[in-house]
Each structure stands twice: as C-alpha cells, then as structure tokens.
Amino acid sequence: MTLDDYINRASIILPEHKKEFASYLKKLPSGIEKWLYGTPDNQDSLYQGDILIDLPVCFIDEDGDVVKGIDIVAMISNACDMQIGRRETVIASPIITFSEYEKHLRLAGEKNINDRIMDIRHNNIFSRFYLPQAIKFPESFIDFSKMVTINSTYANREYPEQRLLSLSQYGFYFFLIKLTFHFARMEYPSNQN
C-alpha cells in the first residue's frame, strides 16, 4: 500500500483535506515547519500529539532498575481519553533532540550519523516522528518505541503551563499515519499461484 492509498482510505482524514495533505507529504521534509504545528481549537483540553515540557517520566533499564527523569513528551493517547475523569492514566512518548541523539550515537561509536539524522528528517523510520525546530523548541523527534504512562489527573492539572506546541490538522493526520505505521503491520496481498 502506498502513502496515497493510505491517505485515500483513511476515514479520519476529511475528504476535502486529502489532496492538499498528500501534496505536503510528497515534499517531505521540505516545508513541514509551515504546516506541522498549529493552535488547538480548545486551549482547555489536551490533544493527541501535544508537546509538553518538564513532565516526570520513568523507564525500566536493562538491569531492571527504574530510571527517572524530567522530559519533553508528546501525548499519544486519544484526545477523548485525556479528558478529565475519562481514564486513570494517559500515554506519552519522550521527545529526543537531535543534539542529544547525535551525542548518544557518537558515544556509542556509531557510523553514518548524518544518514541516520536524514532518515529521521525524511520520516523514513516508522518509530520516529520528525519535529522541526520551532520557537523555543529545538529540532527533535518523538520516539514511538518508548512510551510511558502518566496519571491523567496530573497531566490535565499541569498541561496548561507545560504545553509547548500542538499539531495542526495536517500535523495530526501525519501523526496518526506514523503512529499507525509504527503499531500496525502492513498487510500485502499474498502471491498465490
């Protein structure tokens, strides 16, 4: 299935948006900074794809130890599930700046660092969602392979001061496509003789 097929079949994308959205995706990464970010219709609600700063997160490392920290995250849960009182927890993914990522790759002795960065910028890696630089926000990516749960009451109480960016309508469509490609295995017709 091609990206055009996916866009045409996606019921979440409004029909009147499909053609223009497809034209944006064909130019990636060129121009993404012009259409990815936007302002939510309702500033009083959390939205899927919202970028929040300074939220506490934790992960389990290879030794089974809990690693805690404060991070920039993107909200992964559906917007309706993030409404106050709807769910006990919501899901978020950490955002990794390119400077952090490059430093990590250099320390690990990785080769072809520039190729890895370009693959992220072109959104060629399903588990990574490219985020161009914006005001007070460095060039980064969402790492869909790492997710954390956050208490919904806490997230809703803290987000008004912590929301740095939201996605535009086209940014949201692209976010859903990348999330779907990351979690859903693509099915191809079988070649039966």
Disulfide bonds with the S-S distance in Angstrom:
none
